[in-house]
Amino acid sequence: AIALLLVRPHLGAQRIGALALAYYAGGNRLISIPGFGGTTSAGVGVQLALHFLDFWYLAGFFALMLHFASIFPETLPAVRRHRWLHFAPYIAALPLFAVAAADATTLLLPGSASLLAKLPSPLLFEIYGPLLLTGVAVLLAVHFRYTADQNDLRRLRLVFVALLPGMATRLVAVQASYLDISPLAEAIISGTQWVGAAVS
């Protein structure tokens, strides 16, 4: 992310792309790490703040990727005409943050009642999240229609192809999680998911 900023800090797409990389590294879904709460002596308020920040990074990654895809290599005509569309990706990612934050609240404050906590947060992260990434691929594909500069086309192809391994293996892993498969097959799929993410 820092290298991307240093190379072309004056370009909006590069700034958004750098933030997306930073948010990807910053979101760790701490709530799913066994014993995380026991590693800190901080009060419930501080723990909630840590979880909220973690969820902000997780949801923000999806939003930033959608925003990046709408302005790279050039801003899409629809986004140029309607400036409010710059905010649409962040609105689309809000359900991920809201439901995850509700989960953390009910976990750390069992007495709290929240309608959002009753929503299937794993369903959102495992299905809605990949759908948002699919939207990224669709937006990048739309750019091929409007991009004429050969250098921009080369960069667009590179970004588009780089996204495919991580996105495809993630979608396969999500589908496999709902199937009755052997532990070996599950381990293989999990391994290919990490390889796909590393390649991307």
FENNOR-V516725 format. One record per backbone hydrogen bond with DSSP energy under -0.5 kcal/mol. CO is the residue of the C=O (numbers start at 1). NH is the residue of the N-H. E is the energy in kcal/mol with one decimal. If there is no record, write none. Layout:
BEGIN
co: <CO:CO>
nh: <NH:NH>
e: <E:E>
END
This chain:
BEGIN
co: <1:2:3:4:8:11:12:13:14:15:16:17:18:19:20:21:22:23:26:29:30:32:33:35:35:36:37:43:44:45:46:47:48:49:50:51:52:53:54:55:56:57:58:59:60:61:62:63:64:65:66:67:67:68:68:70:76:77:78:81:82:83:84:84:85:87:87:88:89:90:91:93:93:94:95:96:97:98:99:100:101:102:103:104:105:109:115:116:119:120:121:122:123:123:124:127:128:129:130:131:132:133:134:135:136:137:138:139:140:141:142:142:143:143:146:149:150:151:152:153:154:155:156:157:158:159:160:161:162:163:164:165:166:167:168:169:170:171:172:173:175:176:179:182:183:184:185:186:187:188:189:190:191:192:193:194:195:196:196>
nh: <5:6:7:8:11:15:16:17:18:19:20:21:22:23:24:25:26:27:28:32:33:34:36:38:39:39:40:47:48:49:50:51:52:53:54:55:56:57:58:59:60:61:62:63:64:65:66:67:68:69:70:70:71:71:72:76:80:81:82:83:85:86:87:88:89:90:91:92:93:94:94:96:97:98:99:100:101:102:103:104:105:106:107:108:109:112:118:119:121:124:125:126:127:128:129:131:132:133:134:135:136:137:138:139:140:141:142:143:144:144:145:146:146:147:148:153:154:155:156:157:158:159:160:161:162:163:164:165:166:167:168:169:170:171:172:173:174:175:176:177:178:179:181:186:187:188:189:190:191:192:193:194:195:196:197:198:199:166:200>
e: <-1.9:-2.3:-2.0:-1.7:-1.3:-1.9:-2.5:-2.6:-2.5:-2.0:-2.2:-2.0:-2.2:-2.9:-2.2:-1.8:-1.9:-1.8:-0.7:-1.9:-1.7:-0.7:-1.9:-0.5:-0.5:-1.6:-0.9:-2.2:-2.8:-2.1:-2.3:-2.4:-2.9:-2.3:-2.3:-2.8:-2.2:-1.9:-2.1:-2.9:-2.3:-1.7:-1.0:-1.9:-3.0:-2.2:-2.0:-2.5:-2.9:-2.3:-1.1:-0.6:-0.7:-1.2:-1.1:-2.5:-2.3:-2.2:-2.3:-0.6:-1.9:-1.9:-1.8:-0.6:-0.6:-0.5:-1.7:-2.5:-1.4:-0.7:-0.7:-0.8:-1.3:-2.9:-2.3:-1.8:-2.6:-1.9:-2.0:-2.2:-2.1:-2.4:-1.8:-2.4:-2.5:-2.4:-1.2:-1.6:-1.6:-1.6:-2.4:-2.5:-1.9:-1.2:-2.1:-1.7:-2.0:-1.8:-2.2:-2.0:-1.4:-1.8:-2.3:-2.5:-2.4:-2.1:-2.0:-1.3:-0.6:-1.0:-1.5:-0.6:-0.9:-2.0:-0.6:-2.4:-2.3:-2.1:-2.5:-2.6:-2.1:-2.3:-2.6:-2.8:-2.0:-1.5:-1.0:-0.7:-0.6:-2.2:-3.0:-2.4:-1.6:-2.2:-2.1:-2.2:-2.1:-2.2:-2.5:-1.4:-1.3:-1.6:-1.3:-2.4:-2.3:-2.4:-2.5:-2.3:-2.4:-2.4:-1.8:-1.7:-2.1:-2.8:-2.2:-2.2:-2.6:-0.6:-2.3>
END
